[in-house]
Amino acid sequence: MKKTATIILAAALAAFAATGAEPKVKPGVEVLRDNGFAQLQGKRVGLITNPTGVDNNLKSTVDILAEAPGVELVALYAPEHGVRGDVHAGDHVDNTVDKATGVPVYTVYGKTRKPTAEMLKDVDVLIYDIQDNGCRSYTFISTMGLAMEACAELGKEFMVLDRPNPINGTKVEGNLTEPDCVSFVSQFPIPYLYGLTPGELANYLNDEGLIGDGKKVNLSVVPMEGWERSMDFRATGMPWVLPSPHQPTPESALYYPTSGILGELGYMSIGVGYTEPFKLFCAEWIDAEELSKRMNARNIPGVMFRPIHIKPFYSVGSGTNIQGVELYITDLDKAPLSLIQFHVMDELAQMHPDRKVFENANERRYNMFDKVSGSKEIRGRFSQNHKVADIEDYWNKDAEAFKAKSEKYYLYK
């Protein structure tokens, strides 16, 4: 088994090297290593990570810290999907032992989402190193914030090994999460797309008093080298390790916010269960050519559509011939990513008045739709006429103010 894993890793590295891409960005874990792990000398370390916590040669942060001189790795903490990525989306993560290092692994996904005093009793500093996807509804930043809260309460240090926002550091969209929609998919009052790296977000949450009852944690961030705010992940030259099964490429992070809210309703296929997750809008009753023509006629900045026919392998539409449109982002800066799904719902309501989403979707899914949207107002306003115009101002109302407020936490230009 070890020999097979070595061969697979060697093949992955060879494929990455064959692209000729030289990483322009050095993640926080490499900066920490280059500094001789100075901040961790003599300390007992806990680590929250998953398979995305790697250096540019795909070596896990778990193994880097386990081998680090003067550093004692005493505990690992598993978010959704597990430390080594061996747990399917949404499945329970058990406490266990990491086979490679012998270090105990505690779950922070499931019933226990915030590390307990017992889990942290042997830890001096808790480190977070996960590649996020830049969207509020992704659970990893919720894990980070709850871990910061636990460390603040217990007097433990907290450190973030920084990584890129894969969309970029300028894209901010969506209303702030409202109190009645706070959940693990919208844990903090930030926009749907928040335009910060994990380290910048940690500083924002800490200094703005958004952790627990406002008590600050002893926080440090190890910044990247070489990252600029205008970069999406493709521009970094870094290897992409999928943070979850339906985020297989760097482009996946760009498309996730274009359809993920709609996807909560199970109303149509958004490509999950096919080979293009989050890029598609398909159903049995859609006319692909007509929808494509009408979506392109909307002249939504920075995007184009083409007709597509698919048979999903699983999830919505499994085993059925369905059709619709495939989305192409042609100008990321101009594209209103998170509103695209509402444009599709709007157009389909006009084409098929008997298929309006909030007159046909499963009502049991409405609660999750509201939580991911961060506000009950979005569904309430849209469902009246099924028009983007009815929600656009509300959806965008907090974006510019948040962007201005968060600028002081920028670590990169």
N, C-alpha and C positions, 0 to 999 in steps of 0.2 A: 504493500500500500504506500509506504514512504517513497519507494522507488518511482511508483506511478505518479505521485504528487510532485516529485522532483522533475520528472519528465514534462508534466503539464506546465509547471512554473517556467521551466527553461523554454518551452515552446512559446508561452505567452510573452516572455521577455524578448525572445528572438523576433516575434511578430511585431512587438512594439518598436524594437530597434530598427526593423526593416522599413518602418515608415519614414525614417530619417528625422523624426521629430526629436529635437533636443529640448528638454524641459526648460522653460523660461522662469518657472516659479519653483521655489523651494518651500515645501510645507513646514509648518512649525516644528514637527518632530525632527526634521533634518537640521533646522537651526538649533534646536535644543542639543542634538547630538554633536554638532560642530562646536558648541560651547562647552563640551565635556560634561554635559548634564549638571552644570554648576548649581542651578537652582534646586536640584534634588539631592545633593550630596548628603549622605547620612540620614536620609528620610525614608520612612515607610510609605510606599506609594500604592494607591488604588487607581485603577484605570477603567473609564467607561469608553468602550470602543466597539467597532464591528469591522467587517472586512475592508471597509473604506479607509481605515486607519493604517495607512502604509506609507513608506517612503517612495521615491521615484523609481526604485528598483523592485517595488512590490513586496518589500519586507514589512511584516506586520509590526505595528507599534508595540504590541504585546511582546514579541520576541526581542525587539530593540531594547525595551526597558528591562526585560528579564536578564539580558546580557550586559546591561550598563554597569560599569564599575562604580562602586560607591552608592548604588541605588538598590533598595530592597522592594521588589514588586510583591505585595502581600495579598492583593485581592483584585479581581476583575468584576465588572458590572455589565450585565447583558441587557441592551435595549431591545426593541423589536427586531426580530430576525436572529438575535443571538450574537455573541462575540465573534464567532467564526463563521457566521452566516448560514448556520445549519438548521434554522427554524423558518418555516413558511410564514408569509404575511398573516398577522392576526393570531397565529398559534401561540399557545402558552410556552413561556420560556422557563425552564426549571433551573433551580440551583444545582450546580454540578462542580466538576473539577476540570480545568483545561488540561487535556492530555499532553500537550507539547511541553508545558511548563510546570504542571503540578499545582498551579495556583488555583485557589477556590474561586468559583464564578457564582455571583449572586444575581438574581433576576431583578431588573427594575422595569419590567414590562409585564403587566397582568395585574393581579391584586395589589402587589407592592410596586408602586411606580416611583416612590421616593425612598432613597436609601435610609435604612433604620440605624439607630445608634449601635445596635449589635453588628450590623454589616460594616460599620465604619470604625469600630472600636480599636482596630490595630493600624489605622491609617493616619498619617500625618498630613498628607496632601492627596487630594482626589483630582485626577487629570481627566479631561474630556478631549477625545480626538476622533471625530466623526465627520465625514463629508456630507454636508446637508444638501438639499436641493433648492434652497432659497424661498420656499413657500411655507407660510404659517401652518398649514394643515399637516405638514410632515411631522411625525411625532418626536424626532430626535431633539429638536430644540426644547420641547416640553420636558423631555428627560433631563436635558442640561439645566434648565431652570429649577426643576424640583431638586436636583442634586446640589445646586448652589444653595437652595433654601436649607437643605439638611446640613450642609457644611457651616452655614451661618449660625444655625441653632447650636451646633456642637463644637464650634470654635476650631473647625478644620480649615486648612488652606484649600483653595480651588484654583486649578490651572487649566487654561484652554490652549491647546496646540492648534494654531489657527490654520484654516483652509479656505479656499475660494468660495464665494457665492457663485455657483455655476451659471446663473443667469447673467449677472454682472452686479456691480455695486451702485448702479444708478436707477434701476427699475423699481419703482414703488407704485403699487396699485392696491386699491381696496380700502374699505372702511376699517377702523379699529374694531377689535373684538369688543362687543358690548357685554355687560355683566351677566345677562341671562343666557349668554351663549358661550361662556367660558367652559372649556372642556380640554381633553388631552389633544384634540386636533385644533384647538384655538386657545392655548393656555394663557396667553398674555395680550394686553391691548396694543397690538401692533398691526400694520396692514397685512393683507393677504400676501403680497410680495413686498418685502421690507428692505431690500437693498443693502444688507449688512452681512459681513462675515460672521461666523460663530463667535469669534473673539470680540468683535465690535458689538454684537448683540448682547453678549454677556456683560460688557461694560455698561451698555445702555440700561439693561434690566437692573443691574446692581445700583448704579448711581441715581436712577430715576425712582428708586424705592419700590420696584415692582416684584421683588422676591419676597414671598411670604408676607409677613407683617411689616415689611420695609427694612428689616434688619440687614445690614450689608455683610457680605462675605469677604474674607481676605482673599482677593482675586488677583491673579496675574495672568497675562496673555503672552504667549510666545508668538510674535508675529511671523508671517511668511516673509520671504525675500523675493522681490520681482513682480509681485502682483499689483495690477492697476485696476481702478474701479471700472474702466471701460471693458475689461476682459470678461467674456464668457469663458466657460471651462475649456472650450476648444482652443482658445488662444494661449492657454497656459503651457501647452506641451506636456502636461502631466498625464500619466496613465489613468483612465477612468475605471474605477471599480464600482460595479452597480451597487447602490445603497439599498435597493430592494428589487425584487424580481422583475418588476415592470418599469425599471429605469435602466435599461441595458446599455445605453449610450449617453454621451454628454448632451446630445440633442433632446433626450428624454426629459431632462430637467426644464428645457424651454417649453415643451409641449404640455407637461403636467398641468400647469395652471390654465391652459386653454380649454380643458374639458373635465378636469377633476371634480369640480363642484357638480356639474351635470351628472357625472358618473355615479354619484352617491344615490341617485334616484333609480338606477336600473332600468331607465326608460328606453335607452338605446345603447348600442355598442359604441364605445369610445376607442375601440381598438385593443382593449385589454382582453386577452384570450385569442388574439390574432398576433401578427408579427409587427404591428405598428401601434403599440400602446400609446394612448392619449392623442393620437393624430387623426382619428377617424370619427365620423358621426354617421352611423348606419342603422337601418332598420328594414324590416321586410316590406313595409308600406311606403318607403321613400323611392322616388324616381331620381336616380343618381344624376342623370344629365340635367334635369330641370333644376334640382337643388344646387348643383355646381354653377349653372348659369346665373341663378338668382343670387347666390352668395357672392360671386365675383362682381355682380352688378351693384352690390352694396358699397364697393370701393373702400373696404376697410383698410386703413393704412398698414402697409408692411406685411400683408398676407395675400395668398392666392389659394384657390381650391380647384380640385379636379375630381371627376366622377370615379368611383371605385366600387367593385363588386367583390364580396368576400364570403367565406364560410368560416366563422370563428371555430377554433378548436375547443374552447371552453368559455365559460362566463356567458354574458348576454348574447343571445343568438346562436348559441352552440349548435353546430351541425346543420345550420340553416343557411340557405343562400339569401344573403341580405345585401343591401346596397346603400350608397350615400356619397359622402365626399371625404377626400383626404386633404388635410390642411398643410400648407407650406408657409413657413415664416421666411419672408424675403428681406425684411428689414426689422431687426429686433428692436432697435431704438424707437421706431415709429409704431410698432404693433401693440395694440391694447390687449395684451395676452388674455387676461382674465375675463374680459367682456366678450370674447369671441364666442364662447358657448352660449351666451345669452342672445347673440345675433342669430345663431343657428336655431335656437328655440323660438325666437321671434319669427324667423322666416318660415319655419315649419308650421307654426300656428296659422300663418296666412295661407300657406299652401293646403293645409289639412285642418280646417277649423274643428273637426271632430277629434283631432289628435293633440290638442293643446296639452302641454306637458303637465300642468298642475290640475288638469281635469282627467288625466289618465295614469299618472305615475302612482306608485304604491305609497299610500299615505304614511305607512309605517316608516318610510325613509325620510319623511319631511324633517324630523328632529335632527338627523345627521346632516341634512342639507343646510339647515339653519346654523348648526354648530360650525360647519366648515365655512359657511358664508360669514360667520361672526356676527350675524344680526338677523332677527326675524323679519326685519323691514324689507330685506331683499326679496324673499319669497312673497311677502304680503303685497308689496308694490307691483312686482312683476306679474303675479297671478291675476290681477285685475284686468289687464288688457293684453298680457304677453308681449310687451313692448320694451325694448332696450331703453328707450327714451324715459320710461317711468322709473328706472333705477340708476341710470348713469350718473346723475348728479350725486345721489346718495352714496353710491359705490366709491366715487372719487373724492368725497368731501374731506377726508382726513389725510390724503396722500401728501400734498405739498407741505402741510404743517408738520407732519411726521418727518418728512425729508429734511426740512429746515432744523427741526429739533435734534435729529440724530446726527447731523453733520459734525458736531463737536466730538463725537465718539469715533470718527473716522481714523483709522490707522494707516490708510493708504490714499494716495492721490488718484 
